[in-house]
Amino acid sequence: MDHSSHEHHHMMDHSSHGGMDHGDNSHMCSMNMLFTWSTDNLCIVFRQWHITSTLSLVISLIGIVAISAGYEAVREGIRRYEASVARRAETAPLPTTAEDTVTETTPFLATPAGQTRDEVTRRAHVVKSVLYGFQNFYAFMIMLIFMTYNGWVMIAVSVGAGLGYLVFGARTTVVKETACH
């Protein structure tokens, strides 16, 4: 039996396997796909957000509560903006002459002194689209935090959502769409 291939295996340089000592897992992030309470090698969304001690866990959980509560603040800010636009659109004049109507040559984001209702709503729609994109990005980042499948992190997200609703959600109903959108 020829064992020459085994000898070659023992002589191979294994330093190219990530450039890390295999006995030192302090810089490795665990990727759990099942519910866990373990915080060993827990990274939250980014490799740099690595839980290395009880203190870093507590600080991270407080940060996650703040991030989750902040989402409700963003939603409330967007609701206020939309209400403000609706009030401005109600008081803006309707186009009355042929020059006031929107045509192919009308600038998309024009800001004349007396904006018509169409101009107010068109500009607001662009701003609302940007805010909607930001809100969705924020929601999906929170979803990724939740998807660490770590019980402590999941509780922190839920506490933050509840706290955010308590502080910022006074004008909304409890029954609403899912937190992701």
C-alpha positions in Angstrom: 0.0 0.0 0.0 1.4 3.4 -1.0 1.3 6.0 1.7 3.2 8.7 -0.1 0.1 10.8 -0.5 -0.4 10.8 3.3 3.2 11.9 3.9 2.5 14.8 1.5 -0.6 15.8 3.5 1.4 16.0 6.7 4.0 18.3 5.1 1.3 20.7 3.7 1.3 24.3 5.1 -2.1 24.9 6.7 -1.4 28.6 7.4 -3.6 29.6 4.4 -6.8 28.5 6.2 -7.9 32.0 7.1 -4.6 33.1 8.6 -5.8 32.2 12.1 -4.6 29.7 14.7 -7.2 27.0 14.7 -7.0 26.7 18.5 -7.9 30.4 19.0 -11.6 30.9 18.2 -11.8 34.4 19.9 -12.2 36.1 16.5 -14.6 33.7 15.0 -18.3 34.5 14.7 -20.8 31.7 15.2 -23.7 31.5 12.8 -26.6 30.0 14.5 -29.6 28.8 12.5 -31.5 27.5 15.6 -32.7 29.3 18.7 -30.0 29.7 21.3 -29.2 31.5 24.6 -25.4 31.1 24.0 -23.4 34.2 23.5 -20.1 32.4 22.7 -18.6 33.9 19.6 -21.8 35.9 19.0 -21.5 38.5 16.3 -24.4 40.8 15.5 -24.8 41.6 11.8 -21.2 42.6 11.4 -17.9 40.8 12.3 -16.9 43.9 14.1 -19.9 43.7 16.4 -18.5 40.8 18.3 -19.7 39.9 21.8 -16.6 39.1 23.8 -17.7 39.7 27.4 -20.7 40.2 29.7 -20.2 44.0 29.5 -20.1 44.0 25.7 -23.3 41.9 25.7 -25.1 44.3 28.1 -24.0 47.3 26.0 -25.1 45.6 22.8 -28.5 44.7 24.2 -29.0 48.3 25.3 -28.0 49.5 21.8 -30.4 47.0 20.2 -33.2 48.3 22.4 -32.3 51.8 21.2 -32.1 50.8 17.6 -35.5 49.1 17.7 -37.1 52.0 19.5 -35.5 54.3 16.9 -37.4 52.5 14.2 -40.7 53.6 15.7 -39.3 57.2 15.9 -38.5 57.0 12.2 -42.0 55.8 11.4 -43.6 58.6 13.5 -41.4 61.2 11.8 -42.5 59.9 8.4 -46.2 60.0 9.5 -45.8 63.6 10.6 -44.2 64.5 7.3 -47.0 62.9 5.4 -49.6 64.8 7.5 -47.7 68.0 6.9 -47.7 67.4 3.1 -51.4 66.6 3.2 -52.1 69.9 4.9 -50.0 71.8 2.4 -51.6 70.1 -0.5 -55.1 70.9 0.8 -54.3 74.6 1.0 -52.3 74.8 -2.3 -54.2 76.2 -5.2 -55.4 74.0 -8.0 -54.0 74.8 -11.5 -56.3 77.4 -13.0 -54.7 78.3 -16.4 -53.0 76.4 -19.1 -49.6 77.8 -17.9 -50.2 76.3 -14.4 -50.8 72.7 -15.5 -48.1 70.1 -15.5 -46.7 69.5 -19.0 -43.7 67.6 -20.4 -41.5 70.7 -20.0 -42.4 71.4 -16.4 -39.4 70.8 -14.2 -39.8 67.8 -11.9 -38.7 69.5 -8.7 -39.6 73.1 -9.5 -40.0 75.4 -6.6 -41.9 78.5 -7.8 -43.3 80.8 -5.1 -46.9 79.7 -5.3 -46.8 76.0 -5.7 -49.9 74.2 -7.0 -51.4 71.1 -5.4 -49.8 69.0 -8.1 -46.4 70.4 -7.6 -46.6 70.0 -3.8 -47.7 66.3 -4.1 -45.1 65.5 -6.8 -42.2 66.9 -4.8 -43.5 65.2 -1.6 -43.8 61.9 -3.4 -40.1 62.0 -4.2 -39.2 62.7 -0.6 -41.6 60.1 0.7 -40.0 57.5 -1.7 -36.6 58.2 -0.2 -38.0 58.0 3.3 -39.8 54.8 2.5 -36.6 53.2 1.2 -34.8 54.3 4.4 -37.6 52.9 6.6 -37.4 49.6 4.8 -33.6 49.4 5.0 -33.9 50.1 8.8 -36.6 47.5 9.2 -34.6 44.8 7.4 -31.4 45.6 9.4 -33.5 45.0 12.6 -34.7 41.8 11.1 -31.1 40.7 10.5 -30.3 41.5 14.2 -33.3 39.4 15.2 -32.1 36.6 13.0 -29.0 36.0 15.1 -31.5 33.5 16.7 -30.1 34.5 20.1 -32.8 34.7 22.8 -31.2 37.8 24.5 -31.0 39.7 21.2 -34.6 38.7 20.3 -35.8 40.0 23.6 -33.9 43.2 23.2 -35.5 43.8 19.8 -38.9 43.2 21.2 -38.4 45.4 24.2 -37.1 48.1 21.9 -40.1 47.8 19.7 -42.5 48.0 22.6 -40.6 51.0 24.2 -40.5 52.7 20.8 -44.3 52.3 20.4 -44.8 53.5 24.0 -42.8 56.7 23.3 -43.5 57.4 19.7 -46.7 55.5 18.7 -49.4 57.4 20.6 -51.2 58.3 17.4 -51.2 54.8 15.8 -53.2 51.7 16.5 -51.6 48.6 18.0 -52.9 46.5 15.1 -50.7 47.3 12.2 -48.6 45.7 9.5 -45.6 43.6 10.3 -42.5 45.4 11.5 -40.5 44.6 8.3 -42.5 47.1 6.2 
